[in-house]
Amino acid sequence: MPNETILVVDDSEEIVRVLTDYMLVPLGYQAITASNGRRGLELAVSRRPDLIMLDMQMPVMSGLDVLTALRKTDCHAPVIFMTMHGSESIVVEVFRLGVRDYLAKPFTMEEVQRAVDGALQESRLRREREELARNLIASETVRQTAVTLSHYINNQLMVLSGNLTLLKEVLSRELPQHANLQRMVQDSQNSTDQIAAVIRVLQRTTHAEQTTYLGETRMIDIEAALHEEMDRLKQQKK
């Protein structure tokens, strides 16, 4: 898949060139390479590839040594082990260490593509689940924010509307000649009614059941932010 990075670790320049230039890059993958096991381990940890293609026989560190060391790090990229024909006996051990698949040299482009697609499928599904979870969390954060803020706004509107109603009654009784002032109060009352209508729509559209992931993710603390802002307003009035 485009933008997915594959680390090829093999001491054979010919194998590396065939894999990268004629197989992986034409399929749309980004390729990084290492010519020995130690360098491959360093790149796996630092570059975090989506997939590692690891040769068994290499200088400095064998493929099995790299795989054993890799499992002690936080790099969890799937691994395809590459062996020579006749070395399949090692496959049981590498599968025990979490290898997704293996390729026996020499291999064809079709075999590489099938192995790469199969090994990457799990990580692709995991990324999709993580992206979906992030989107759901973001949506729930927005919903809870809207619900909390609309609650506070609605409470203040009720106070404001009640005061405007009393003011309108006082003006009509005590200052009936001030029609403009009465009209201003009525306009203010109409505005509060319109804001209240918007709040009701917002409350209806954000009404939904809370999801299970809320307990696993820290949401924005709207309550604390509101209390902090209200305290600031009180300090300003003093």
SULJONOR-V66261 format. One line per field, one symbol per residue. phi: phi as a letter, one per 30 degrees, with the letter a starting at -180 (. if undefined). psi: psi as a letter, one per 30 degrees, with the letter a starting at -180 (. if undefined). burial: 1 if it has 16 or more other ideal C-beta (glycine too) atoms within 10 Angstrom, else 0. A space follows every 50 residues. Layout:
phi = ???
psi = ???
burial = ???
//
This chain:
phi = .eidcccccadcdddddddddcbddddjcccbbbcaddddddddddchdd abcbddcbdibdeddddddddcccdcddbcdcbdejcddddedddddjdd abbcddbcddddddddddddeddddddddddddddddddddddddddddd dddddddddddddddddddddddcbddcdddddddddddddddddddddd dddddcdaddcddddcbdcdddeddddddddddddddd
psi = kkfkkkkjjkfjeeeeeeeeefdeeffglkkllkfleeeeeeeeeefilf kkjklejlldkleeeeeeeeffagjgklkkkkllkfgfffeeeeefggke llkkkklleeeeeeeeeeefeeeeeeeeeeeeeeeeeeeeeeeeeeeeee eeeeeeeeeeeeeeeeeeeeefeeiffieeeeeeeeeeeeeeeeeeeeee eeeefgjlkklffeffkjlkieeeeeeeeeeeeeeef.
burial = 00011111111000110111001100101011111111111011000011 11111111001111011011000010111111100000011001000011 11100010000100110011001000000000000010010011010101 00000010011001001100100000000001001001100100110010 01000000000000000000010000000000000000
//
